[in-house]
Amino acid sequence: MLLYRSAAWFAKGLREYTKSGYESASKDFVPDDLEVQVPGRAFMVTGGNSGIGKATAMEIAKRGGTVHLVCRDHSRAEGAKAEIIRESGNQNIFLHIVDLSLPKSVWKFVENFKQEHTLNVLINNAGCMVNKRELTEDGLEKNFATNTLGVYVLTTALIPVLEKEHDPRVITVSSGGMLVQKLNTDDPQSERTAFDGTMVYAQNKRQQVVLTERWARAHPAVHFSCMHPGWVDTPDRKPVPTHLPLARTSSSPAEEEKLIEILEELARRFK
Ligand SMILES: NC(=O)c1ccc[n+]([C@@H]2O[C@H](COP(=O)([O-])OP(=O)(O)OC[C@H]3O[C@@H](n4cnc5c(N)ncnc54)[C@H](OP(=O)(O)O)[C@@H]3O)[C@@H](O)[C@H]2O)c1
């Protein structure tokens, strides 16, 4: 059964997550939908110094939007900012150095950000898959701290900022890898279970989708969506794991409540 499920996931990926998947889906694109210009709108792109985040930031800049790059690595971030300004000719590119795995820094960043800026769109793109169990300086498991808690704190802190603006949106870059995990809040930081970085990443990506559904219900003034970018050839490109059991996609309301409780408690503790 496991082999069948793994083969089913991989076959789905080959069909839908590759270049040929994109080419086939793009036949249904409406050309006018792609001719979007965004002057006067402000976008925050986390992980905007690399891969999908940098390509996204570049495209927004070329279309006239204000871009806030939220990056961890200062020198790579300065390089990306300079490249985006040079290639797009857009000077409205701002850089903010924040490590999203440190919730205190994220809260503090938003406190300062909202004194000086407005925001229409938050793109939660930054993500990591750390393959052995590592802890942040707060003692949090690194994948969970970055992919789930970081996204939770940043989005929660920015919702009031977004709600003040016209057509506010939050887009979270999840992963098709989440299909291999159902929501499980028993051991969110892998303290008791054997550590498998791929599965921890997949669980975090599932948690992002659950959070997106909850936010969308709680904050109707903001448009929330999440997406899988396909298998993209970036520095962080994931090796395809050898066995990936597909999990059912629904999660119980009780399990969702527990996730929120865990995140609220940590977000409060590290404020
Ligand atoms: N590539 C794929 O095939 C694929 C498939 C499915 C989903 N995704 C998702 O797509 C998103 C972008 O990934 P990518 O492929 O473009 O990888 P990437 O080029 O490695 O980009 C990841 C970005 O996240 C940033 N980041 C990681 N941890 C951070 C932290 N603690 N604080 C702030 N920034 C942090 C990295 O910053 P540093 O420069 O500081 O490391 C980097 O800019 C991720 O969420 C990933 O899970 C990718």
The ligand as a Gaussian input file, in Angstrom:
#p B3LYP/6-31G(d) Opt

LIG

0 1
 N       11.808000      24.929000      -4.816000
 C       10.820000      24.066000      -4.779000
 O       10.743000      23.099000      -5.558000
 C        9.714000      24.237000      -3.769000
 C        8.658000      23.319000      -3.756000
 C        7.629000      23.500000      -2.849000
 C        7.634000      24.580000      -1.978000
 N        8.696000      25.441000      -1.992000
 C        8.647000      26.564000      -1.036000
 O        8.951000      27.763000      -1.703000
 C        9.504000      28.713000      -0.777000
 C       10.766000      29.328000      -1.371000
 O       11.734000      28.320000      -1.525000
 P       12.875000      28.347000      -2.634000
 O       12.816000      27.045000      -3.346000
 O       12.839000      29.622000      -3.403000
 O       14.176000      28.254000      -1.695000
 P       15.416000      29.252000      -1.423000
 O       15.920000      29.815000      -2.688000
 O       16.375000      28.519000      -0.557000
 O       14.729000      30.378000      -0.567000
 C       14.380000      30.216000       0.772000
 C       14.382000      31.596000       1.371000
 O       13.891000      31.504000       2.709000
 C       14.748000      32.280000       3.506000
 N       14.746000      31.837000       4.891000
 C       14.946000      30.590000       5.369000
 N       14.904000      30.605000       6.716000
 C       14.695000      31.899000       7.092000
 C       14.577000      32.564000       8.338000
 N       14.681000      31.910000       9.498000
 N       14.340000      33.898000       8.338000
 C       14.245000      34.592000       7.193000
 N       14.361000      34.018000       5.971000
 C       14.587000      32.692000       5.930000
 C       16.132000      32.087000       2.898000
 O       16.980000      33.102000       3.383000
 P       18.584000      32.939000       3.585000
 O       19.177000      33.526000       2.369000
 O       18.901000      33.712000       4.803000
 O       18.857000      31.472000       3.739000
 C       15.791000      32.198000       1.428000
 O       15.712000      33.533000       1.047000
 C        9.768000      27.927000       0.520000
 O        8.724000      28.205000       1.453000
 C        9.705000      26.482000       0.069000
 O        9.294000      25.617000       1.114000
 C        9.725000      25.301000      -2.865000

